[in-house]
Amino acid sequence: MNIKRMSLIVEKSARDLAQSFGKEAASSGIDISCSLQDSKGKPWPLEFSLHMEIHATEKQVGDEPSMFSSDLRYAVAFDDPNVGEEITAEIIMLLWPHVRAELADQMRRYDMSAAILPLNFDLETTA
């Protein structure tokens, strides 16, 4: 399976400048969630959404804002017409290099190093 088309349709990011981005943040938690949904009649078949938060500390309280957050949504099409809304490890592995590049650009805008973003994912943890 290959990506036939992938276009960014929504981009949103925020940084809490009150929280420092130092060595502690580099080893802090990164929470990533994603979904793949039918586009509901739009000119592309699927939409891939990703939400990422970087926390200043590993034990950040749930009510505290994250140090950095990002929301991305893409119009996507694959060369396999049987791809549905089920997000699989294969789909994550195909899309991640493109999504990672966009996340890295967002982080650079906030003077943050994108080196903490994973280059890829362990297939067992994303399945």
KATAWO-V751498 format. One line per field, one symbol per residue. ss: DSSP state (@ for helix, = for strand, . for the rest). phi: phi as a letter, one per 40 degrees, with the letter a starting at -180 (. if undefined). Layout:
# KATAWO-V751498
ss: ???
phi: ???
This chain:
# KATAWO-V751498
ss: ..=============.......@@@@...=========.......=========.............===========..........@@@@@@@@@@@@@@@@@@@@@....@@@......@@@@.
phi: .bccaabcbaaaaabcccccbbccccbccbbbbaabbccfgccbcbbbbbbbbbbcbcbccdcccccababbbbcbabcccccbcccbdccdcccddccdcccccccccbfbcccccccabcdccbc
